[in-house]
Amino acid sequence: MFSSKPSRSHPGAKPGWRARLDAATLLPGLTVGFFALVLLLGGSARADAASLLLLRPMAVLVLGYALVQWLKSPATGLGVPIGAFALLAGLALLQIVPLPPQVWTALPGREPLVAALEAARVPLGWQPLSVVPMATLNAFGALLVPIAGLILLAIANEETRERALLLLVGFLLASAALGLLQAIAPSQSILYLYRVTNDSYPVGLFANRNHQAVMLAAIIPFVLAFGERLARERGAAFLWLGRIVALGLVGLCIMTGSRAGSVLAIGAFLVATALFADARIAATPPYPSQRRDRLAMLALPAAVLLALVGIALSGAGAAFERLADKDSFDDLRFQILPDLFAMIADAMPLGWGFGTFPEVFEIYERREMIQPFYVNHAHSDWLEVIIEGGLAAPAILLVLGLWIARTAWSKRHALLRPRDHASRLTFSAFAAILILVAGSLFDYPLRTPAGALGFVIFLAILAVPKAASPGSRGE
């Protein structure tokens, strides 16, 4: 009774260490801190990036904590994406389970490997399905980042999810600013963060110009959405500020020379600008000036189109030059398509193992295709997923795609008429997902930790209900 230590029920007692580790207390800071680390260090898809030495262990720790909190009170809304990513990780683990010689030598496509081992008089022994087990183990490690991010977002509140979104947008704007500096600086300057990079292009905080362009295209609708919100709260000047920043992102995407990124950025700007403006006009009383306002809202997209046509005709802009090149569709990524389809056919239905593409491609590479550099990816992530994961991996992704489509359909009114901030964020998230999916047809932006994290943030913003902005009925 003489102890100075307060009792647990004392109203002035300080919370113990268990309370301080409670999700409601720790989760917001942990989410923002972990996401900031991933976005800063996760701009490369290479397995030998030095930043992974810090990023991967941190992802394991965060995933462990997030799983404990999620199992205490499972949150709804993101169960299907979490399950899809978990199944992909489980598939990667199954691919490195050792199999007896009688089994793995009978797998489709293993005949050249068996012949090589027999020619070298090496005992066949037990081998996994994956022809490069360490590469598959690395692919499993890469999946831990988006899984940890998804679970954190699933148990987070709306404020924390919006902070994560703002962090992503801010990171990519900073990447754009760094890209501008790289564009005017000498190549191979200290402004490039990765040893293997496109050192003559504005890659920003990424290692690859295509990844930079596609990710910048994905946030253009968000920049416009936040500009609309600030315009309502602080004045019309912010509406035009948002449009100017978004238009600057379009220009930077063109400067990267990324064809897919340039087209996606232009489309995102034109569609989002027109749709947001039309919804704002439609939300006002039906005065006769509405027709004039709708005509006026087309002025900016029309001016942008005219400017782009002028750039194309003048020959400026690396992306336009590549699009106009008559041999643009004969570049390497299209020349290797027959080899990619052969790799798919020979290993069906199980695939070669996640992360094994570079080594397997060497078996199929034709003599006339051999060049001083090597092909590290299929440059079509959807084909590479089939090559490495067989039928199981695209089946898992198909389930995820159907979930995205169903979620979008349930929110079709917000997507078609985004009149308030919440519905504009929903539209922007869906547009960003489509941009990343389309970008993956010609590249592999989701294989970077930053790109994968951006994708799961967009999934969370699309799926989890958001409160409407105050006064949204008149917006």
FENURSUL-V281652 format. One record per residue. RES is the residue in one small letter. D_CENTER is the distance of its C-alpha to the mean C-alpha in Angstrom with 1 decimal. Layout:
RES;D_CENTER, RES;D_CENTER
//
This chain:
m;58.7, f;59.1, s;55.6, s;53.6, k;50.3, p;49.0, s;48.7, r;45.5, s;46.8, h;47.9, p;46.0, g;45.7, a;44.4, k;41.3, p;38.5, g;38.5, w;35.7, r;34.7, a;34.3, r;32.3, l;29.8, d;29.5, a;26.1, a;27.2, t;28.2, l;25.7, l;22.5, p;21.6, g;22.2, l;20.6, t;17.3, v;17.2, g;18.5, f;16.2, f;13.0, a;14.8, l;15.5, v;12.0, l;10.9, l;14.2, l;14.5, g;11.1, g;10.8, s;12.3, a;11.7, r;15.5, a;17.4, d;20.0, a;18.2, a;20.6, s;18.2, l;17.5, l;21.1, l;20.4, l;16.8, r;17.6, p;20.8, m;19.5, a;16.8, v;19.9, l;22.0, v;19.6, l;18.8, g;22.6, y;23.3, a;20.8, l;22.2, v;25.7, q;25.0, w;23.2, l;26.2, k;28.6, s;27.5, p;24.7, a;22.7, t;22.1, g;19.3, l;16.5, g;18.8, v;17.4, p;13.8, i;15.3, g;17.8, a;15.5, f;13.6, a;17.1, l;18.6, l;16.3, a;17.3, g;20.8, l;20.8, a;20.0, l;22.9, l;25.2, q;24.5, i;26.1, v;29.2, p;32.3, l;34.2, p;37.9, p;38.8, q;40.2, v;36.8, w;34.2, t;36.5, a;36.7, l;33.0, p;32.1, g;31.6, r;33.1, e;36.4, p;35.7, l;34.7, v;37.8, a;39.9, a;38.7, l;39.4, e;42.8, a;43.7, a;43.0, r;45.0, v;42.2, p;42.5, l;39.8, g;39.4, w;36.6, q;33.1, p;29.8, l;28.0, s;25.5, v;27.2, v;25.5, p;25.3, m;24.0, a;20.9, t;20.3, l;20.9, n;18.3, a;15.8, f;17.0, g;16.6, a;12.9, l;12.4, l;14.3, v;11.8, p;9.5, i;13.0, a;14.5, g;12.1, l;12.6, i;16.3, l;16.6, l;15.2, a;17.5, i;20.5, a;19.9, n;21.8, e;20.7, e;21.4, t;19.2, r;16.2, e;16.9, r;17.4, a;13.9, l;12.6, l;15.2, l;14.3, l;10.7, v;12.5, g;15.2, f;13.3, l;11.8, l;15.4, a;16.8, s;14.7, a;16.2, a;19.6, l;19.5, g;18.7, l;21.8, l;23.8, q;22.7, a;23.8, i;27.3, a;27.7, p;29.0, s;26.8, q;26.3, s;26.8, i;25.9, l;23.1, y;20.9, l;19.5, y;19.0, r;21.9, v;20.3, t;18.6, n;19.4, d;22.1, s;23.5, y;20.5, p;18.7, v;15.6, g;15.7, l;14.2, f;12.4, a;14.4, n;13.5, r;14.3, n;12.1, h;8.9, q;10.6, a;11.7, v;8.7, m;7.0, l;10.6, a;11.2, a;8.7, i;10.8, i;14.0, p;15.0, f;14.6, v;16.8, l;19.3, a;19.3, f;20.1, g;22.6, e;24.3, r;24.6, l;26.1, a;28.4, r;29.8, e;30.4, r;31.5, g;32.5, a;31.5, a;30.8, f;27.4, l;26.6, w;27.3, l;25.6, g;22.3, r;23.0, i;24.0, v;20.9, a;18.7, l;21.1, g;20.8, l;17.1, v;18.0, g;20.6, l;18.5, c;16.1, i;19.4, m;20.7, t;17.9, g;19.5, s;16.3, r;17.7, a;14.7, g;13.1, s;16.6, v;17.3, l;14.1, a;14.8, i;18.5, g;17.9, a;15.7, f;18.5, l;21.4, v;20.4, a;19.3, t;22.4, a;24.8, l;23.6, f;23.7, a;27.0, d;28.5, a;27.7, r;29.3, i;32.3, a;32.7, a;32.8, t;35.9, p;39.4, p;40.3, y;42.3, p;43.4, s;41.1, q;38.0, r;38.6, r;38.9, d;35.7, r;33.7, l;35.1, a;34.3, m;30.7, l;30.3, a;31.7, l;28.5, p;26.4, a;29.6, a;30.0, v;26.4, l;27.1, l;30.4, a;29.0, l;26.5, v;29.4, g;31.5, i;29.0, a;28.7, l;32.5, s;33.1, g;31.1, a;29.0, g;25.3, a;24.0, a;21.6, f;24.6, e;26.8, r;24.6, l;24.4, a;28.2, d;28.9, k;30.8, d;29.5, s;25.8, f;25.3, d;27.3, d;25.0, l;24.0, r;21.0, f;23.4, q;26.3, i;24.8, l;24.1, p;27.5, d;26.8, l;23.5, f;25.4, a;28.2, m;25.9, i;24.7, a;28.3, d;29.9, a;27.8, m;27.5, p;27.1, l;25.9, g;23.9, w;24.1, g;21.9, f;18.3, g;17.9, t;21.2, f;20.4, p;21.9, e;25.1, v;25.6, f;25.1, e;28.0, i;30.2, y;29.5, e;29.2, r;32.2, r;34.6, e;34.1, m;30.3, i;31.0, q;30.0, p;30.0, f;26.3, y;24.5, v;21.7, n;19.1, h;16.7, a;17.5, h;15.3, s;14.5, d;12.1, w;13.9, l;17.2, e;16.3, v;15.4, i;18.9, i;20.5, e;19.6, g;19.5, g;22.3, l;22.6, a;21.5, a;17.7, p;17.3, a;19.6, i;17.4, l;14.4, l;17.0, v;18.0, l;14.5, g;14.5, l;18.0, w;17.2, i;14.7, a;17.5, r;20.1, t;18.5, a;18.0, w;21.6, s;22.9, k;21.7, r;22.7, h;25.2, a;22.7, l;20.5, l;23.6, r;25.4, p;23.3, r;26.3, d;25.3, h;22.6, a;21.3, s;21.1, r;19.5, l;16.6, t;16.5, f;16.5, s;13.8, a;11.4, f;12.4, a;12.3, a;8.7, i;7.9, l;10.4, i;9.2, l;6.0, v;8.6, a;11.1, g;9.6, s;9.3, l;13.0, f;13.9, d;11.7, y;9.2, p;6.1, l;4.5, r;7.9, t;7.6, p;8.1, a;6.7, g;3.2, a;4.1, l;6.0, g;4.5, f;3.8, v;7.3, i;8.6, f;8.4, l;10.1, a;12.6, i;13.5, l;14.1, a;16.1, v;18.1, p;21.1, k;21.6, a;25.0, a;26.0, s;26.9, p;30.5, g;32.6, s;29.9, r;32.6, g;33.9, e;30.7
//
